[in-house]
């Protein structure tokens, strides 16, 4: 039986890090020691701040993009992260369901490239409407 898929109305990216001051310090120290890594962070941020290329890309989208840390998620996003892992890019459908668009492995394969992220996200969004 064919099941209609609802369109994605919001992109939700969840970093593999906590957003508190302590969480940020832990992540930076972990990065320096080689014990912490977030492929979504590599895409959205450079060494010090958010990438201009990321901001330019997001400005081209017809969908809102929300980026949150693990300690900033709502219950439904936390449940989706529990299933998919982090980092992850989720799509919120018009029915308020969350679907995984890009999991940690897919994000890692993009090697921090914003353009490659755009291509992967476009493909993932197209796949959700088939």
C-alpha positions as semicolon CSV with decimal commas, in nm:
position;residue;x (nm);y (nm);z (nm)
1;X;0,000;0,000;0,000
2;X;0,127;0,349;-0,088
3;X;0,184;0,580;0,207
4;X;0,197;0,950;0,125
5;X;0,493;1,128;0,275
6;X;0,446;1,471;0,421
7;X;0,671;1,755;0,309
8;X;0,952;1,879;0,528
9;X;0,878;2,225;0,668
10;X;1,186;2,275;0,889
11;X;1,545;2,152;0,902
12;X;1,679;2,071;1,249
13;X;2,051;2,013;1,289
14;X;2,177;1,867;1,616
15;X;2,543;1,906;1,703
16;X;2,736;1,630;1,881
17;X;2,820;1,870;2,163
18;X;2,661;2,056;2,450
19;X;2,594;2,428;2,418
20;X;2,660;2,531;2,778
21;X;2,982;2,714;2,855
22;X;3,121;2,399;3,018
23;X;3,007;2,191;2,720
24;X;3,176;2,428;2,475
25;X;3,499;2,422;2,677
26;X;3,485;2,041;2,693
27;X;3,437;2,024;2,316
28;X;3,724;2,262;2,239
29;X;3,958;2,074;2,472
30;X;3,841;1,745;2,325
31;X;3,906;1,875;1,975
32;X;4,257;1,972;2,074
33;X;4,319;1,627;2,229
34;X;4,154;1,449;1,937
35;X;3,882;1,299;2,156
36;X;3,585;1,512;2,043
37;X;3,450;1,559;1,693
38;X;3,129;1,685;1,534
39;X;3,094;1,665;1,156
40;X;2,804;1,913;1,163
41;X;3,025;2,162;1,350
42;X;3,285;2,121;1,075
43;X;3,024;2,217;0,815
44;X;2,873;2,515;0,996
45;X;3,178;2,658;1,174
46;X;3,537;2,743;1,103
47;X;3,807;2,759;1,366
48;X;3,653;3,055;1,547
49;X;3,305;3,139;1,418
50;X;3,024;3,035;1,189
51;X;3,125;3,004;0,825
52;X;3,012;3,275;0,586
53;X;2,953;3,003;0,327
54;X;2,710;2,837;0,571
55;X;2,519;3,159;0,629
56;X;2,502;3,223;0,254
57;X;2,376;2,870;0,190
58;X;2,106;2,889;0,458
59;X;1,988;3,219;0,311
60;X;1,909;3,037;-0,016
61;X;1,679;2,784;0,149
62;X;1,301;2,811;0,149
63;X;1,294;2,627;0,482
64;X;1,386;2,749;0,828
65;X;1,701;2,592;0,971
66;X;1,738;2,540;1,345
67;X;2,070;2,429;1,490
68;X;2,081;2,301;1,848
69;X;2,323;2,131;2,083
70;X;2,243;1,807;2,262
71;X;2,147;1,991;2,582
72;X;1,914;2,230;2,396
73;X;1,677;1,982;2,232
74;X;1,303;1,954;2,281
75;X;1,169;1,613;2,381
76;X;1,075;1,511;2,025
77;X;1,417;1,607;1,890
78;X;1,589;1,428;2,181
79;X;1,389;1,113;2,098
80;X;1,490;1,137;1,731
81;X;1,855;1,181;1,833
82;X;1,826;0,876;2,061
83;X;1,721;0,676;1,754
84;X;1,956;0,828;1,495
85;X;2,257;0,937;1,700
86;X;2,439;1,266;1,668
87;X;2,534;1,474;1,491
88;X;2,224;1,453;1,277
89;X;2,013;1,663;1,043
90;X;1,643;1,603;1,084
91;X;1,345;1,720;0,883
92;X;1,027;1,821;1,061
93;X;0,730;1,733;0,843
94;X;0,405;1,923;0,811
95;X;0,260;1,648;1,032
96;X;0,516;1,739;1,303
97;X;0,708;1,412;1,264
98;X;1,087;1,410;1,253
99;X;1,269;1,218;0,980
100;X;1,642;1,164;0,958
101;X;1,782;1,340;0,654
102;X;2,158;1,311;0,720
103;X;2,303;1,091;0,990
104;X;2,650;1,109;1,144
105;X;2,811;0,894;0,873
106;X;2,659;1,102;0,593
107;X;2,774;1,423;0,759
108;X;3,124;1,282;0,811
109;X;3,146;1,194;0,441
110;X;3,093;1,564;0,354
111;X;3,430;1,654;0,508
112;X;3,317;1,996;0,628
113;X;3,214;2,112;0,279
114;X;2,909;2,342;0,276
115;X;2,840;2,289;-0,096
116;X;2,853;1,912;-0,053
117;X;2,614;1,949;0,242
118;X;2,375;2,141;0,018
119;X;2,385;1,867;-0,244
120;X;2,332;1,594;0,016
121;X;2,046;1,781;0,180
122;X;1,877;1,843;-0,156
123;X;1,899;1,471;-0,235
124;X;1,770;1,374;0,110
125;X;1,476;1,615;0,084
126;X;1,390;1,482;-0,262
127;X;1,395;1,127;-0,125
128;X;1,145;1,218;0,149
129;X;0,880;1,316;-0,106
130;X;0,903;1,005;-0,327
